[in-house]
Amino acid sequence: MQNVFDSGKVPYEAAPIPKRRSFDESIMFYLLVVKDVLIVLLIGIPMLVLKLITNLLPGSDKNVAGQLALVTGGGNGIGREIALELARKKCNIAIADVDCEAGENTVKECVSFGVKAKFFEADVGDSDEVISLRGRIEKEMGFVDILVNNAGLMPLLSMREGTAREIERIVHTNFFSNIWTCRVFVGGMIERKKGHIVCIASASSIHVMPRASIYTATKCGIAGLMGAFEEELRGEGYGFIKFTTVYPYFVSTRKDLMEALNLRFPAITAKETASATVQALLRNQKDVAVPSYLFFLSKFSKIFTAEVQQLIRDRIFREQPKKIAGQLALVTGGGNGLGKSIAIRLAKEGCNVAVVDVDLPAAERVAGDIKSFGIKSKAYKVDVSNFEEVKTLSQDVEEDLGAVDILVNNAGIMPVVSLMEGSPRDIEKILSVNLTSHFWTVRVFFESMIRRRKGHIVAISSLAGLDAAGRAVAYSASKFGVRGFMDALREEIRLNGNSGEIFTTTVFPYFISTRKDLMDKMKNASLLQRYPPLIPDDAADIADLVREVLVKEYIPRIQL
């Protein structure tokens, strides 16, 4: 397994530039792709028809009587109702929660249905406590057959509110907890050749929620995690483990939260959500929205332009090229690969550039290249996953170069790590660099943009942030999180009245040929089986995206 803590500290060895296909090779390549598309249509259309017929006929639910379900956050709200609904199906219940009194009360209610039930105090955002939890459950109740990841926090916290500790608490409870429980309990499911994992995401995963940017990012991350982990297990021959992701609309739980939201459409109840969740579990449904029309509305709205989507939000939910020469751009991870290409491209457009990287010699070389264009530039050694270092960076850049106009969050690491590989520290490092760093840089540089009423924030996500990549579960989940973070941030900017002043762009590039060791690992993991990787220059034209104020860009555009 790749050592994620060596990233940026070992000498950078550029991968060979991918060989361009000859005309004959290109023709043969596209013929093979067309052949595979025809095979998919030939096999897929009958499968689709069969699925439609099956959905119209009365379905038979699977029997979960006697099985053991673990429900995290089962003391209150949705978790409590799911536990009771499963207990009615004669499923034994293990409740994990930090609220001991509520957890014990849920257990008493479950026992009244004639099943075994027990409460376990645990903070599932802590990997060590989850490991301990598994030992206690197996010793006292047996092996977990159904894992329901429900624990979560939903503070109404905008991007600029809350302390770093509060944000980390939200991310650990809402997102990391799902990783820890899946890692810890899936082993037993594989051994017994059966299991079902359920995760409660949110409607904000498919229709982003302003004024809750951090919450939305964690819930989008869950969607990416579930998709990538399912593909990983299926590819390893463990397709018998089933997955269900639930996307509920706002659930009427806490009184203060409902009053603060002031929703136009009525909130749903925890009981409705639990009923839909258990029904989806019993029928092995992969995704379920509550209410069910949410998926349709989301897909429908996304066929329109960003401006029309905003109009839909304003009226139904009620919730231009520009010059960049002379502006200051800050590029994280700007010392090598894609970040280097972005920094140089912006400099060629006349932008002054702050080059930020943990690899200071590389960043200094890039800054030197930029200065040769007659442009101001300086290199900074910073770990952008560290909030204190980012705050110091802001002060240093302002003193040296001025206020940042264009923030390009490019820093990232991509170890080829399956869910079961790596220590908790490894996983936390990946997510901190790839996702949490976006929170810190945006929070720190956003204030100045608002004060000056101008700015553009660019985030480099990935194809893996659109289409989950097995054998790169943590990476894929982090890039889904970036996607959700940027969607929610854009809505928060709009609600704050800064839509025409501060802009956002999310870029979804295909895999890019950067480090040779990484390319070799990706080939070995079958992540580059068909399509060759891009070169950094193919994905570096951020200047055009900023000028045209594009909300999203797919590279290559055929991905769309």
C-alpha positions in Angstrom: 0.0 0.0 0.0 1.2 3.5 -0.8 2.5 5.6 2.2 0.3 8.7 2.0 2.5 10.6 4.4 5.4 10.5 1.9 3.3 12.3 -0.7 5.1 15.6 -1.6 8.2 14.7 0.4 9.9 12.2 -1.9 11.6 13.3 -5.1 9.0 13.9 -7.9 9.5 11.6 -10.9 7.3 12.6 -13.8 5.5 9.8 -15.6 6.2 9.4 -19.3 4.0 11.5 -21.5 1.2 9.1 -22.8 1.9 8.0 -26.3 -0.6 9.4 -28.8 -2.4 6.8 -30.9 -1.8 6.6 -34.6 -4.7 7.1 -37.0 -5.2 3.3 -37.4 -4.9 2.7 -33.7 -7.6 5.4 -33.0 -10.0 3.9 -35.6 -9.5 0.4 -34.0 -10.0 1.9 -30.5 -13.3 3.6 -31.3 -14.5 0.5 -33.2 -13.9 -1.5 -30.0 -15.7 1.1 -27.9 -18.7 1.1 -30.3 -18.7 -2.7 -30.1 -18.8 -2.7 -26.3 -21.6 -0.1 -26.4 -23.7 -2.3 -28.7 -23.1 -5.3 -26.4 -24.2 -3.2 -23.4 -27.4 -2.2 -25.3 -28.1 -5.8 -26.4 -27.8 -7.1 -22.8 -28.9 -4.0 -20.9 -32.3 -3.3 -22.6 -33.7 -6.7 -21.7 -32.4 -6.3 -18.2 -34.1 -2.9 -18.0 -37.4 -4.3 -19.3 -37.3 -7.1 -16.8 -36.6 -4.6 -14.0 -39.6 -2.5 -15.0 -41.9 -5.5 -15.1 -40.5 -6.7 -11.7 -41.2 -3.2 -10.2 -44.8 -3.3 -11.4 -45.5 -6.8 -9.9 -45.9 -7.2 -6.1 -42.4 -7.8 -4.7 -41.4 -10.3 -2.1 -39.4 -8.9 0.9 -36.4 -10.8 2.2 -36.7 -12.2 5.7 -34.5 -10.5 8.4 -36.0 -12.3 11.4 -33.3 -13.5 13.8 -30.6 -11.4 12.1 -28.7 -8.7 14.1 -28.8 -5.1 13.0 -26.5 -2.4 14.4 -28.1 1.1 14.2 -25.7 4.0 14.9 -27.4 7.1 16.4 -30.3 4.9 17.3 -31.3 6.8 20.5 -33.4 9.4 18.7 -35.0 10.5 15.5 -34.5 8.5 12.4 -32.2 6.0 14.1 -34.8 5.2 16.8 -37.6 4.7 14.2 -35.4 2.4 12.0 -34.5 0.3 15.1 -38.2 0.0 16.0 -39.2 -0.8 12.4 -36.6 -3.6 12.2 -37.6 -4.9 15.6 -41.2 -5.3 14.2 -39.6 -7.5 11.5 -38.2 -9.6 14.4 -34.7 -8.4 13.8 -32.4 -8.3 16.9 -31.1 -4.8 17.5 -27.8 -3.3 18.7 -28.0 0.5 19.4 -24.9 2.6 19.4 -25.1 6.2 20.5 -23.5 8.8 22.8 -26.9 9.5 24.4 -27.1 6.7 26.9 -30.6 7.5 28.3 -32.2 7.8 24.8 -30.4 4.6 23.7 -31.6 2.6 26.6 -35.2 3.8 26.1 -35.0 2.7 22.4 -33.8 -0.7 23.6 -36.7 -1.1 25.9 -39.2 -0.3 23.1 -37.4 -2.9 20.8 -37.6 -5.6 23.5 -41.3 -5.1 23.7 -41.6 -6.7 20.2 -40.1 -9.9 21.5 -36.5 -9.5 20.1 -33.1 -9.2 21.7 -31.8 -5.6 22.0 -28.9 -4.0 23.8 -27.4 -0.5 24.0 -23.7 0.2 23.5 -22.3 3.6 24.3 -19.9 4.6 21.5 -18.7 7.6 19.6 -18.6 6.1 16.1 -16.6 9.1 14.8 -13.6 7.5 16.7 -12.0 4.5 14.9 -10.7 3.0 18.1 -14.2 3.1 19.7 -15.7 1.4 16.6 -13.2 -1.4 16.9 -14.0 -1.8 20.5 -17.7 -1.7 19.7 -17.5 -4.6 17.3 -15.8 -6.7 20.0 -18.5 -5.9 22.6 -21.3 -6.6 20.2 -19.9 -9.9 19.0 -19.3 -11.0 22.6 -22.7 -10.1 23.9 -25.0 -10.5 20.8 -23.3 -12.2 17.9 -22.2 -11.0 14.4 -23.7 -8.0 12.8 -25.7 -8.8 9.6 -27.2 -5.4 8.9 -25.2 -2.2 9.5 -27.3 1.0 9.5 -25.1 4.1 9.5 -27.4 6.8 10.8 -25.4 8.8 13.3 -25.0 12.4 12.3 -25.0 16.1 13.2 -26.8 18.8 11.4 -25.9 22.2 12.6 -27.0 25.2 10.5 -23.4 26.3 10.0 -22.4 28.4 7.0 -18.9 28.2 5.6 -17.6 31.0 7.7 -19.1 30.0 11.0 -17.9 27.6 13.7 -14.4 26.8 15.0 -12.0 24.3 13.3 -12.8 21.9 16.1 -16.5 22.1 15.5 -16.0 21.4 11.8 -13.8 18.4 12.5 -16.5 17.1 14.8 -19.1 17.3 12.1 -16.9 15.6 9.5 -15.9 12.9 11.9 -19.5 12.1 13.0 -21.2 12.4 9.6 -18.5 11.0 7.4 -15.6 9.3 9.1 -18.0 7.2 11.2 -19.3 5.6 8.0 -15.7 4.7 6.9 -14.8 3.2 10.3 -18.0 1.1 10.7 -17.8 -0.2 7.1 -14.1 -1.1 7.6 -14.7 -2.8 10.9 -17.9 -4.8 10.2 -17.5 -5.8 6.6 -14.9 -8.5 7.4 -17.5 -10.5 9.3 -20.0 -10.1 6.5 -17.4 -11.4 4.0 -16.6 -14.4 6.2 -20.3 -15.4 6.6 -21.1 -14.5 2.9 -24.0 -12.2 3.8 -24.6 -8.7 4.9 -26.3 -5.4 4.1 -24.9 -1.9 4.6 -27.3 1.0 4.9 -26.2 4.7 5.0 -28.4 7.6 5.7 -27.2 10.4 3.4 -29.5 13.4 2.8 -31.5 15.2 0.1 -28.6 17.7 0.2 -26.6 15.0 -1.6 -28.7 15.4 -4.7 -30.0 19.0 -4.2 -27.4 21.0 -2.3 -28.4 22.9 0.9 -27.1 26.4 1.4 -26.1 27.6 4.8 -24.9 24.1 5.6 -21.9 23.7 3.3 -20.0 21.4 5.7 -23.0 19.2 6.3 -23.7 18.9 2.6 -20.1 18.0 1.8 -20.2 15.2 4.3 -23.5 13.8 2.9 -22.2 14.0 -0.7 -19.1 12.1 0.6 -21.3 9.3 1.9 -22.9 8.9 -1.5 -19.4 8.6 -3.1 -18.2 6.2 -0.3 -21.2 3.8 -0.8 -20.9 3.7 -4.6 -17.1 3.2 -4.6 -17.2 0.6 -1.8 -19.9 -1.4 -3.5 -18.0 -1.5 -6.7 -14.8 -2.5 -4.8 -16.5 -5.5 -3.2 -18.3 -6.5 -6.4 -15.0 -6.5 -8.2 -13.5 -8.8 -5.6 -16.3 -11.3 -5.8 -18.3 -10.1 -2.7 -21.4 -8.9 -4.6 -23.6 -10.8 -2.1 -23.1 -7.8 0.3 -25.9 -5.4 -0.4 -25.9 -1.6 -0.2 -28.7 0.9 0.3 -28.2 4.7 0.4 -31.1 6.8 1.7 -31.6 10.4 0.7 -34.3 11.9 3.0 -35.7 15.4 2.7 -35.6 17.5 5.8 -36.9 15.4 8.7 -38.9 16.9 11.5 -36.7 16.1 14.5 -35.4 19.1 16.5 -37.8 22.0 17.1 -35.1 24.6 16.9 -33.8 23.3 13.5 -37.3 23.2 11.9 -37.9 26.8 13.0 -34.5 28.0 11.6 -35.1 26.3 8.3 -38.5 27.9 7.5 -39.2 25.4 4.8 -41.8 26.1 2.0 -42.6 22.4 1.6 -43.5 20.4 4.7 -40.8 18.4 6.4 -41.2 14.6 6.5 -41.3 12.6 9.7 -38.7 10.2 11.1 -41.2 7.4 10.9 -41.7 8.0 7.1 -38.0 7.9 6.6 -37.6 4.7 8.6 -40.4 3.0 6.8 -38.9 3.8 3.4 -35.4 2.8 4.6 -36.5 -0.6 5.9 -38.6 -1.3 2.9 -35.6 -0.5 0.6 -33.4 -2.8 2.7 -35.9 -5.7 2.5 -36.1 -5.3 -1.3 -32.3 -4.7 -1.8 -32.8 -1.3 -3.3 -29.6 0.5 -4.0 -30.8 4.1 -3.7 -34.0 5.5 -2.2 -35.2 9.1 -1.9 -37.7 10.2 0.7 -40.1 11.3 -0.7 -39.5 9.3 -3.9 -40.0 12.2 -6.3 -36.9 14.0 -5.1 -34.7 12.1 -7.6 -36.9 13.1 -10.5 -37.0 16.8 -9.4 -33.3 16.9 -9.0 -32.6 15.3 -12.4 -35.2 17.5 -14.1 -33.7 20.8 -12.7 -30.2 19.8 -13.8 -31.1 19.8 -17.5 -31.3 23.6 -17.3 -28.6 26.2 -17.1 -27.2 27.3 -13.7 -29.2 30.5 -14.0 -32.5 28.6 -14.5 -31.6 26.3 -11.6 -31.1 29.3 -9.4 -34.5 30.6 -10.6 -36.1 27.3 -9.7 -34.6 27.6 -6.2 -35.7 31.2 -5.8 -39.2 30.8 -7.1 -40.2 27.2 -6.4 -38.1 26.2 -3.4 -37.5 29.8 -2.3 -34.7 29.0 -0.6 -20.1 36.8 -17.9 -16.5 36.6 -19.2 -14.2 38.8 -17.0 -10.6 40.1 -17.1 -8.2 38.3 -14.9 -4.9 40.0 -15.9 -3.3 41.7 -12.8 -5.4 39.6 -10.4 -3.7 37.4 -7.7 -4.2 33.7 -8.0 -3.3 31.3 -5.3 -2.7 27.6 -6.4 -2.4 24.9 -3.8 -0.3 21.9 -4.8 1.3 24.2 -7.4 4.7 22.7 -7.3 4.2 19.7 -9.6 1.8 18.1 -12.0 -1.6 19.7 -12.7 -1.0 22.5 -10.1 2.2 23.5 -11.9 0.4 23.6 -15.2 -2.5 25.7 -13.8 -0.1 28.2 -12.1 1.9 28.7 -15.4 -1.3 29.0 -17.5 -2.7 31.7 -15.2 0.6 33.5 -15.2 0.5 33.5 -19.0 -2.9 35.2 -18.7 -1.3 38.0 -16.7 -2.2 36.8 -13.2 0.3 37.1 -10.3 0.6 33.7 -8.7 1.2 32.5 -5.1 2.5 28.9 -5.5 1.6 26.8 -2.4 3.0 23.3 -1.8 4.6 21.0 0.8 7.4 20.5 -1.7 9.1 24.0 -1.4 11.9 23.4 -3.9 9.4 22.4 -6.6 7.2 25.4 -5.7 10.2 27.7 -5.9 11.1 26.4 -9.4 7.5 27.1 -10.6 7.6 30.6 -9.1 10.9 31.2 -10.8 9.4 30.2 -14.2 6.5 32.5 -13.6 8.8 35.5 -12.8 10.5 35.0 -16.2 7.2 36.2 -17.8 7.5 39.5 -15.9 4.8 38.4 -13.4 5.0 38.6 -9.6 5.2 35.2 -7.9 6.3 33.6 -4.7 6.5 30.1 -3.3 5.1 29.1 0.1 5.7 25.8 2.0 2.3 25.0 3.6 0.3 21.9 4.6 -3.2 23.1 3.6 -4.8 20.4 5.7 -3.5 22.3 8.7 -5.9 25.2 9.6 -3.2 27.2 11.5 -0.8 27.0 8.6 -3.4 28.2 6.2 -4.2 31.2 8.5 -0.5 32.1 8.5 -0.3 31.6 4.7 -3.1 34.2 4.3 -1.2 36.8 6.3 2.1 36.1 4.4 0.5 36.3 1.0 -1.3 39.5 1.8 2.0 41.1 3.0 4.0 39.8 0.0 1.6 40.0 -3.0 -1.7 41.4 -1.8 -5.3 40.0 -1.5 -6.1 36.8 -3.3 -8.7 37.2 -6.1 -8.6 33.6 -7.5 -8.3 30.6 -5.2 -7.5 27.3 -6.9 -7.8 24.3 -4.5 -5.8 21.7 -6.4 -3.7 20.0 -3.6 -4.5 16.4 -3.3 -3.1 12.9 -2.9 -4.3 9.8 -4.7 -3.1 6.6 -3.1 -4.6 3.5 -4.6 -6.1 2.3 -1.3 -9.1 0.0 -1.0 -11.4 0.5 2.0 -9.7 -2.3 4.0 -6.2 -1.1 3.4 -4.4 1.6 5.4 -4.5 2.7 9.0 -7.1 5.2 10.3 -4.3 7.7 10.2 -3.7 7.0 6.5 -7.5 7.5 5.8 -7.6 10.7 7.8 -4.6 12.1 5.9 -6.2 11.4 2.5 -9.5 13.1 3.5 -7.7 16.0 5.3 -5.7 16.9 2.2 -8.3 16.1 -0.4 -11.4 17.5 1.3 -10.9 19.2 4.6 -8.2 21.5 3.2 -10.9 23.1 1.0 -12.8 24.1 4.1 -9.7 25.8 5.6 -8.6 27.7 2.5 -12.1 28.9 1.6 -12.8 30.0 5.1 -9.5 31.9 5.4 -9.6 33.7 2.0 -13.4 34.1 1.7 -13.6 37.0 4.1 -11.4 39.2 2.0 -13.4 38.3 -1.2 -16.6 39.3 0.6 -15.1 42.5 1.9 -13.8 43.5 -1.6 -16.9 42.1 -3.3 -14.9 40.1 -5.8 -13.4 36.6 -6.1 -13.4 33.2 -7.8 -13.0 29.9 -6.0 -11.9 26.9 -8.2 -11.9 23.3 -6.9 -10.3 20.4 -8.6 -12.5 17.4 -8.0 -12.1 14.3 -10.3 -14.0 11.9 -12.6 -14.0 9.8 -9.4 -16.2 12.6 -7.9 -18.9 11.8 -10.5 -18.5 8.1 -11.0 -17.3 6.1 -8.0 -13.9 4.3 -8.4 -13.4 1.0 -6.6 -9.9 0.4 -5.2 -9.7 4.1 -4.5 -12.5 4.4 -2.0 -11.2 7.1 0.3 -10.0 9.2 -2.8 -13.4 8.8 -4.5 -15.3 9.6 -1.4 -13.2 12.8 -0.8 -13.8 13.9 -4.4 -17.6 13.4 -4.1 -17.3 15.5 -0.9 -15.5 18.3 -2.9 -18.3 18.2 -5.4 -21.0 18.6 -2.6 -19.0 21.2 -0.8 -18.7 23.4 -3.9 -22.4 23.0 -4.8 -23.4 24.0 -1.3 -20.9 26.9 -1.2 -22.3 28.3 -4.5 -25.8 28.3 -3.0 -24.5 30.0 0.2 -22.9 32.7 -1.8 -26.1 33.3 -3.7 -28.2 33.5 -0.5 -25.7 36.0 1.0 -26.3 38.2 -2.1 -22.8 37.8 -3.5 -23.7 35.8 -6.6 -22.6 38.5 -9.1 -19.4 39.1 -7.2 -17.9 35.8 -6.0 -18.0 32.8 -8.4 -17.2 29.1 -8.0 -16.0 26.5 -10.5 -15.7 22.8 -9.9 -13.5 20.8 -12.4 -13.9 17.1 -12.9 -10.8 15.8 -14.8 -10.1 12.3 -15.8 -7.0 10.6 -14.3 -3.9 12.7 -15.0 -0.5 11.3 -15.7 1.6 12.8 -13.0 3.8 10.6 -10.8 5.2 7.5 -12.5 4.7 5.3 -9.3 1.1 6.3 -9.1 0.4 5.5 -12.8 2.0 2.1 -12.3 -0.2 1.4 -9.2 -3.4 2.6 -11.1 -2.6 0.2 -14.0 -2.1 -2.7 -11.6 -5.4 -1.8 -9.9 -7.2 -1.9 -13.4 -8.1 1.8 -13.1 -6.6 2.6 -16.5 -7.8 -0.4 -18.4 -9.3 1.3 -21.3 -8.7 5.0 -21.5 -5.2 6.5 -21.3 -4.6 9.2 -18.7 -4.5 12.9 -19.6 -1.4 15.0 -19.4 -1.5 18.0 -16.9 -1.7 20.6 -19.7 -5.0 19.0 -21.0 -6.7 19.9 -17.7 -4.9 23.1 -16.8 -6.9 25.8 -18.7 -8.4 27.2 -15.5 -8.0 30.7 -16.9 -10.8 30.1 -19.5 -13.1 28.7 -16.8 -12.6 31.7 -14.6 -13.1 34.2 -17.4 -16.3 32.4 -18.6 -17.6 31.9 -15.0 -18.3 28.3 -15.7 -19.9 26.5 -12.7 -18.7 23.1 -13.7 -16.3 21.7 -16.2 -15.7 18.1 -17.3 -12.3 17.2 -18.8 -12.5 15.7 -21.3 -16.0 17.0 -22.0 -17.1 13.7 -23.3 -17.5 12.7 -19.7 -20.7 14.8 -19.5 
